[in-house]
Amino acid sequence: MIGDKQVFNQHGWHSSFPQHSKIGAFLIPVTNIVLLKVTRDFSKKPPYGYLRDENLKLYPDPNTSWVVKRIFERIAEGAGRVLVARELDEMGIKPPTNKYWAPSTISSFIKNEVYLGHIIWGKLQYKKRNGKYKRKKVPPDQWIRHENAHEPLVSEDLFEQVNLAHTGRWRTPTVKNKELANPLAGILYCELCNHAMVQLPKIDRRNHIRCLQTSCKGIQRGAVLELVEKRVLEGLEQIIQTFEASDEEMNKQNHISLLPYKREQLIQKEAELQDLFEQRNNLHEFLEKKVYTIEVFMERQQIVGDKIKKCQEAIHKIKQEIEMEEEKEKRRNEYVPKIKNVLEAYRETEDIEKKNRLLKSVLEKATFLRKKNGSESTSLLFSFIHEFKRRRDSHLSLYSCFPKKCFNASYTCPFSRMTK
């Protein structure tokens, strides 16, 4: 990188190059090579509103470029992102992705300098940490820009006007030091679109949760947050009751742990497999010494090969059974007590952030669905890890942080009059 801000102008010069010096003249061929690269668009798919020619240069798409212009014009007129998205849906215009236009898509359009005719490089940086690559956003002043790389769809004045209008619109405040108000934040998601359910404060009624995505409008209903929270806790209680009943039944039957027997069985089978491998190796030696004819060798190899396959399958099955038994013991000794402790601590505290942390320690997420055609008296279905098999107009699915093998049942509890 050269300089703090990398910009190529319409003449092919880099902004930090001395244009009237011998050094600048020497670097002209270099800049021309770089310029050839940065004027091309190497993305998998050209930006919405553009097509790409055989030289990888962008040019306006006659079928979609007008949509981009329309979005900028509507925002400049004072329309919000939600309204613009709704208008595009009503016009039957297909978005770049998904089924419906979303406010986030509108935001990405009006912030994208490609519509000014610029090509931007280096917005993201990848650094390897602990063996994995982490993506990090690069500050705008460190981006590599090539101005006037292709035909713009909007003017600079309109682009600036729209971005000022966008950033100036009122939003729900998200102050960093603001206290958390929703105990299900980061846990409760819409089952239809998998976006987070949002808490909507009410002045004269109890707080509600609702999905704000355009695609869910008219399908997904909201619900009283307090009632959904209550059902989540009841679902966790049902899980405890079911597992305790199962353990009680096992105790009545004088259940003995199978782990020692299974582990010994595994050792024997692994030793048997090693013997079979040695037998297979000896077959080649017998063939070389002409103890076996080719026909006998082929026959014995087939027999030993079948035995190896059966032994490997038996070992795989035993390992699965051992894993299941270990998870059952963990469930009895670790998971159920942990859920109990979480429920007890949850009911003893009024701290919303603490409640949120407690739920996240046992729940990966919960998905919510309440269709508009559902009756007033409905029920919620709880699934701990495994997907529910029965469908209802209203249900909530819980996904635990524990291994899938521990939980294999669904739980249902009444959930009526969710909005009052």
C-alpha positions as CSV (number, residue, x, y, z in Angstrom):
1,M,0.0,0.0,0.0
2,I,1.1,3.5,-0.8
3,G,0.1,6.4,1.5
4,D,-2.7,6.6,4.0
5,K,-5.4,6.8,1.3
6,Q,-5.1,5.0,-2.0
7,V,-6.9,6.8,-4.8
8,F,-6.5,6.5,-8.6
9,N,-8.0,9.4,-10.5
10,Q,-9.3,9.4,-14.1
11,H,-5.9,9.9,-15.5
12,G,-4.5,6.8,-14.0
13,W,-2.4,8.5,-11.4
14,H,-2.2,7.4,-7.9
15,S,-3.0,10.4,-5.6
16,S,0.2,10.1,-3.7
17,F,2.5,9.9,-6.7
18,P,4.6,13.0,-7.7
19,Q,3.1,13.6,-11.1
20,H,5.7,16.2,-12.4
21,S,8.9,14.6,-11.2
22,K,11.3,12.0,-12.7
23,I,10.2,9.5,-10.1
24,G,6.6,10.1,-11.2
25,A,7.5,9.6,-14.8
26,F,9.3,6.4,-14.0
27,L,6.3,5.1,-12.1
28,I,3.8,5.7,-14.9
29,P,4.1,2.2,-16.4
30,V,3.7,0.7,-12.9
31,T,0.5,2.7,-12.3
32,N,-0.9,1.7,-15.6
33,I,-0.5,-2.0,-14.8
34,V,-2.1,-1.4,-11.4
35,L,-4.8,0.7,-13.0
36,L,-5.7,-2.2,-15.4
37,K,-6.3,-4.4,-12.4
38,V,-8.3,-2.0,-10.2
39,T,-10.7,-1.0,-13.0
40,R,-11.9,-4.5,-13.3
41,D,-14.6,-6.1,-11.1
42,F,-13.5,-9.5,-9.9
43,S,-16.5,-10.2,-7.7
44,K,-18.4,-13.5,-8.3
45,K,-21.5,-11.5,-9.3
46,P,-21.7,-7.9,-10.5
47,P,-23.4,-5.3,-8.2
48,Y,-27.1,-5.0,-8.6
49,G,-27.8,-2.5,-11.4
50,Y,-24.7,-3.4,-13.4
51,L,-23.6,-6.1,-15.9
52,R,-20.0,-7.1,-16.7
53,D,-18.4,-7.2,-20.2
54,E,-15.7,-9.5,-21.5
55,N,-13.0,-7.3,-20.0
56,L,-14.6,-7.5,-16.6
57,K,-15.7,-3.8,-16.7
58,L,-19.0,-2.8,-15.3
59,Y,-21.7,-1.2,-17.4
60,P,-25.4,-0.3,-16.5
61,D,-27.9,-3.1,-16.7
62,P,-31.0,-1.7,-18.5
63,N,-33.3,-3.9,-16.6
64,T,-32.2,-3.0,-13.0
65,S,-30.2,0.3,-13.2
66,W,-33.4,2.3,-13.0
67,V,-34.3,0.5,-9.7
68,V,-31.1,1.8,-8.1
69,K,-31.8,5.3,-9.3
70,R,-35.3,5.0,-8.0
71,I,-34.1,4.0,-4.5
72,F,-31.7,7.0,-4.3
73,E,-34.5,9.4,-5.5
74,R,-37.0,8.1,-3.0
75,I,-34.6,8.4,-0.1
76,A,-33.7,11.9,-1.2
77,E,-37.4,12.7,-1.2
78,G,-37.6,11.7,2.5
79,A,-38.9,8.2,2.2
80,G,-37.5,5.7,4.8
81,R,-35.9,2.3,4.0
82,V,-39.0,0.3,5.1
83,L,-41.3,2.3,2.9
84,V,-38.9,2.0,-0.1
85,A,-38.6,-1.7,0.4
86,R,-42.4,-2.1,0.6
87,E,-42.9,0.0,-2.6
88,L,-40.4,-2.2,-4.5
89,D,-42.2,-5.4,-3.3
90,E,-45.6,-3.9,-4.3
91,M,-44.1,-3.1,-7.8
92,G,-43.1,-6.8,-8.1
93,I,-39.4,-6.0,-8.5
94,K,-37.2,-8.9,-7.5
95,P,-34.4,-8.1,-5.0
96,P,-30.8,-9.3,-5.4
97,T,-31.3,-12.0,-2.8
98,N,-34.2,-13.4,-0.7
99,K,-37.8,-13.2,-1.6
100,Y,-38.6,-9.6,-0.4
101,W,-36.7,-6.3,-0.2
102,A,-35.3,-5.6,3.2
103,P,-34.3,-2.3,4.8
104,S,-30.7,-3.6,5.2
105,T,-30.6,-4.1,1.4
106,I,-31.6,-0.5,0.8
107,S,-28.9,0.7,3.3
108,S,-26.2,-1.3,1.5
109,F,-27.2,0.3,-1.9
110,I,-27.1,3.9,-0.7
111,K,-23.7,3.4,1.0
112,N,-22.1,1.6,-2.0
113,E,-19.7,3.9,-3.9
114,V,-19.9,1.6,-6.9
115,Y,-22.9,3.6,-7.9
116,L,-20.7,6.6,-8.1
117,G,-18.6,4.8,-10.7
118,H,-15.8,3.9,-8.2
119,I,-14.2,0.5,-7.6
120,I,-13.3,0.0,-3.9
121,W,-10.7,-2.6,-2.7
122,G,-9.4,-3.6,0.7
123,K,-12.6,-3.1,2.8
124,L,-11.9,-6.3,4.7
125,Q,-8.7,-7.7,6.1
126,Y,-8.1,-11.3,7.1
127,K,-5.8,-12.3,9.9
128,K,-4.9,-15.7,11.1
129,R,-5.5,-16.3,14.8
130,N,-5.4,-19.7,16.5
131,G,-5.3,-21.5,13.2
132,K,-8.4,-19.7,11.8
133,Y,-8.8,-16.6,9.7
134,K,-10.7,-13.8,11.3
135,R,-12.3,-11.0,9.2
136,K,-11.8,-7.4,10.3
137,K,-13.2,-4.2,8.7
138,V,-10.7,-1.8,7.4
139,P,-11.2,2.0,8.1
140,P,-12.5,3.9,5.0
141,D,-9.3,6.0,4.9
142,Q,-7.3,2.9,4.2
143,W,-9.5,1.6,1.3
144,I,-8.1,1.5,-2.2
145,R,-10.3,3.5,-4.5
146,H,-10.3,3.9,-8.3
147,E,-12.5,6.8,-9.3
148,N,-14.5,6.8,-12.6
149,A,-13.8,3.2,-13.2
150,H,-17.1,2.8,-14.9
151,E,-20.3,4.7,-15.7
152,P,-22.0,6.0,-12.5
153,L,-25.7,5.5,-11.8
154,V,-26.1,8.5,-9.5
155,S,-24.4,11.9,-9.2
156,E,-22.1,12.7,-6.3
157,D,-24.5,15.4,-5.1
158,L,-27.4,12.9,-5.0
159,F,-25.2,10.3,-3.3
160,E,-24.1,12.7,-0.5
161,Q,-27.7,14.0,-0.1
162,V,-29.1,10.5,0.3
163,N,-26.4,9.4,2.8
164,L,-26.9,12.5,4.9
165,A,-30.7,11.9,4.9
166,H,-30.1,8.2,5.8
167,T,-27.7,8.9,8.7
168,G,-29.9,11.8,9.9
169,R,-33.0,9.7,10.3
170,W,-34.1,8.8,13.9
171,R,-33.3,5.3,15.1
172,T,-33.9,3.5,18.3
173,P,-30.9,4.4,20.5
174,T,-28.3,1.7,21.0
175,V,-26.0,3.3,23.6
176,K,-23.2,1.0,24.6
177,N,-23.7,1.5,28.3
178,K,-27.5,1.2,28.1
179,E,-28.9,-1.6,30.3
180,L,-30.3,-4.7,28.7
181,A,-34.1,-4.8,28.9
182,N,-34.9,-8.1,27.1
183,P,-33.8,-11.3,28.9
184,L,-34.3,-13.2,25.6
185,A,-32.0,-11.0,23.6
186,G,-29.7,-13.0,21.4
187,I,-31.7,-16.1,22.1
188,L,-35.2,-15.7,20.6
189,Y,-35.3,-15.9,16.8
190,C,-38.1,-15.8,14.2
191,E,-38.6,-19.3,12.8
192,L,-39.6,-18.0,9.4
193,C,-36.5,-15.8,8.6
194,N,-34.1,-16.7,11.4
195,H,-33.7,-13.0,12.4
196,A,-33.7,-12.0,16.0
197,M,-37.1,-11.1,17.5
198,V,-37.2,-7.5,18.8
199,Q,-38.8,-6.2,22.0
200,L,-41.3,-3.4,21.4
201,P,-42.0,-1.3,24.5
202,K,-45.6,-0.4,25.1
203,I,-46.7,2.6,27.2
204,D,-50.2,1.3,28.2
205,R,-49.6,-2.5,27.7
206,R,-47.0,-5.1,28.5
207,N,-43.9,-5.2,26.3
208,H,-44.2,-7.3,23.1
209,I,-41.8,-9.2,20.9
210,R,-42.1,-9.1,17.2
211,C,-40.2,-9.9,14.0
212,L,-39.6,-6.7,12.0
213,Q,-38.5,-8.3,8.7
214,T,-40.6,-7.3,5.7
215,S,-40.8,-10.9,4.6
216,C,-42.6,-11.9,7.8
217,K,-45.2,-9.1,7.7
218,G,-48.7,-10.5,7.6
219,I,-47.5,-14.0,8.6
220,Q,-45.7,-13.8,11.9
221,R,-47.7,-12.4,14.9
222,G,-46.1,-10.8,18.0
223,A,-46.6,-12.0,21.6
224,V,-46.3,-10.6,25.1
225,L,-42.6,-10.9,26.1
226,E,-43.5,-11.9,29.6
227,L,-45.5,-14.9,28.4
228,V,-42.9,-16.1,26.0
229,E,-40.3,-15.9,28.8
230,K,-42.6,-17.9,31.0
231,R,-43.0,-20.6,28.4
232,V,-39.2,-20.9,28.0
233,L,-38.8,-21.5,31.7
234,E,-41.7,-24.0,31.7
235,G,-40.0,-25.8,28.8
236,L,-36.8,-26.2,30.8
237,E,-38.7,-27.5,33.8
238,Q,-40.5,-30.1,31.6
239,I,-37.1,-31.3,30.4
240,I,-35.9,-31.8,34.0
241,Q,-39.1,-33.6,34.9
242,T,-38.8,-36.0,31.9
243,F,-35.2,-36.8,32.6
244,E,-35.7,-37.3,36.3
245,A,-38.6,-39.6,35.6
246,S,-36.4,-41.6,33.2
247,D,-33.7,-41.8,35.8
248,E,-36.2,-42.9,38.5
249,E,-37.4,-45.7,36.2
250,M,-33.8,-46.9,35.6
251,N,-33.2,-47.0,39.4
252,K,-36.3,-49.1,39.9
253,Q,-35.0,-51.6,37.4
254,N,-31.6,-51.7,39.2
255,H,-29.9,-50.3,36.1
256,I,-26.2,-51.0,36.0
257,S,-23.9,-48.9,33.9
258,L,-22.8,-50.7,30.7
259,L,-19.7,-48.5,30.2
260,P,-17.1,-51.0,31.8
261,Y,-18.5,-53.9,29.7
262,K,-18.6,-51.8,26.5
263,R,-15.0,-50.6,27.0
264,E,-13.7,-54.1,27.5
265,Q,-15.6,-55.2,24.5
266,L,-14.0,-52.4,22.4
267,I,-10.5,-53.5,23.5
268,Q,-11.2,-57.1,22.4
269,K,-12.6,-56.0,19.1
270,E,-9.6,-53.7,18.3
271,A,-7.2,-56.6,19.2
272,E,-9.2,-58.8,16.8
273,L,-8.9,-56.3,14.1
274,Q,-5.2,-56.1,14.4
275,D,-5.0,-59.9,14.1
276,L,-7.0,-59.7,10.9
277,F,-4.7,-57.1,9.4
278,E,-1.8,-59.4,10.2
279,Q,-3.6,-62.3,8.5
280,R,-4.2,-60.2,5.4
281,N,-0.5,-59.3,5.3
282,N,0.5,-62.9,5.6
283,L,-1.6,-63.9,2.6
284,H,0.8,-62.0,0.3
285,E,3.8,-63.8,1.9
286,F,2.1,-67.2,1.3
287,L,1.4,-66.2,-2.3
288,E,5.1,-65.2,-2.9
289,K,6.3,-68.4,-1.4
290,K,3.8,-70.3,-3.6
291,V,2.1,-71.8,-0.5
292,Y,-1.1,-70.4,-2.0
293,T,-2.2,-70.5,-5.6
294,I,-3.7,-67.3,-7.0
295,E,-7.1,-68.8,-6.7
296,V,-6.6,-69.8,-3.0
297,F,-5.1,-66.4,-2.4
298,M,-8.1,-64.5,-3.9
299,E,-10.5,-66.7,-1.9
300,R,-8.7,-66.2,1.4
301,Q,-8.3,-62.5,0.8
302,Q,-12.0,-62.2,0.2
303,I,-12.8,-64.1,3.5
304,V,-10.3,-62.0,5.6
305,G,-11.6,-58.8,3.9
306,D,-15.2,-59.6,4.9
307,K,-14.1,-60.3,8.5
308,I,-12.2,-57.0,8.6
309,K,-15.3,-55.1,7.4
310,K,-17.6,-56.7,10.0
311,C,-15.1,-56.1,12.8
312,Q,-14.8,-52.4,11.8
313,E,-18.5,-52.1,11.8
314,A,-18.8,-53.7,15.2
315,I,-16.1,-51.3,16.6
316,H,-18.0,-48.3,15.2
317,K,-21.2,-49.5,16.8
318,I,-19.6,-50.1,20.1
319,K,-18.0,-46.6,20.1
320,Q,-21.4,-45.1,19.4
321,E,-22.9,-47.1,22.3
322,I,-20.1,-46.0,24.6
323,E,-20.6,-42.4,23.6
324,M,-24.4,-42.7,24.3
325,E,-23.8,-44.2,27.7
326,E,-21.3,-41.4,28.6
327,E,-23.8,-38.8,27.5
328,K,-26.5,-40.4,29.6
329,E,-24.2,-40.3,32.7
330,K,-23.3,-36.7,31.9
331,R,-27.0,-35.9,31.6
332,R,-27.6,-37.3,35.0
333,N,-24.6,-35.8,36.7
334,E,-24.0,-32.6,34.8
335,Y,-26.7,-31.3,32.5
336,V,-29.9,-31.7,34.5
337,P,-28.3,-30.2,37.7
338,K,-27.0,-27.3,35.6
339,I,-30.5,-26.5,34.2
340,K,-31.9,-26.7,37.8
341,N,-29.3,-24.2,39.0
342,V,-30.0,-21.9,36.1
343,L,-33.8,-21.9,36.9
344,E,-33.2,-21.3,40.6
345,A,-30.8,-18.4,40.0
346,Y,-33.0,-17.0,37.3
347,R,-36.0,-16.7,39.6
348,E,-33.9,-15.2,42.4
349,T,-32.6,-12.3,40.4
350,E,-34.1,-9.2,38.9
351,D,-31.0,-8.3,36.9
352,I,-32.0,-8.7,33.2
353,E,-28.4,-9.1,32.0
354,K,-27.8,-11.9,34.5
355,K,-31.0,-13.6,33.4
356,N,-29.8,-13.3,29.8
357,R,-26.4,-14.9,30.7
358,L,-28.1,-17.7,32.6
359,L,-30.3,-18.7,29.7
360,K,-27.4,-18.5,27.2
361,S,-25.5,-21.0,29.4
362,V,-28.1,-23.7,28.7
363,L,-29.8,-22.5,25.5
364,E,-28.2,-21.9,22.1
365,K,-31.3,-20.3,20.8
366,A,-35.1,-20.5,20.7
367,T,-37.2,-20.0,17.6
368,F,-40.7,-18.6,17.7
369,L,-43.6,-18.9,15.3
370,R,-47.2,-17.6,15.7
371,K,-49.1,-17.4,12.5
372,K,-51.9,-14.9,12.0
373,N,-54.4,-17.6,11.2
374,G,-53.8,-19.2,14.6
375,S,-56.7,-19.4,17.1
376,E,-56.8,-17.4,20.4
377,S,-56.3,-20.6,22.4
378,T,-53.1,-22.3,21.0
379,S,-50.0,-24.0,22.4
380,L,-46.3,-23.8,22.1
381,L,-44.1,-26.7,21.1
382,F,-40.7,-27.0,22.8
383,S,-38.0,-29.0,21.0
384,F,-34.7,-29.4,22.8
385,I,-32.3,-29.8,19.9
386,H,-34.4,-32.1,17.8
387,E,-36.9,-30.6,15.4
388,F,-40.5,-30.9,16.4
389,K,-42.6,-33.4,14.2
390,R,-46.0,-31.9,14.8
391,R,-46.9,-28.6,13.4
392,R,-49.1,-26.0,15.2
393,D,-50.1,-22.4,14.4
394,S,-48.0,-21.3,17.4
395,H,-44.9,-22.8,18.8
396,L,-41.5,-22.2,20.3
397,S,-38.4,-24.4,19.7
398,L,-35.5,-24.5,22.2
399,Y,-32.0,-25.5,21.1
400,S,-29.7,-26.5,24.0
401,C,-26.0,-25.8,24.3
402,F,-25.5,-29.5,25.2
403,P,-24.8,-32.4,22.8
404,K,-27.7,-33.6,20.7
405,K,-27.5,-37.1,22.1
406,C,-28.7,-36.0,25.5
407,F,-32.1,-34.7,24.3
408,N,-34.5,-36.6,22.1
409,A,-38.0,-35.6,23.0
410,S,-40.5,-32.7,22.3
411,Y,-42.5,-30.9,25.0
412,T,-45.8,-29.1,24.7
413,C,-47.4,-26.7,27.1
414,P,-50.5,-24.5,26.8
415,F,-50.0,-21.0,25.5
416,S,-53.2,-19.0,25.2
417,R,-54.0,-15.4,24.6
418,M,-50.5,-14.4,23.8
419,T,-51.1,-10.7,23.0
420,K,-53.0,-9.6,26.2
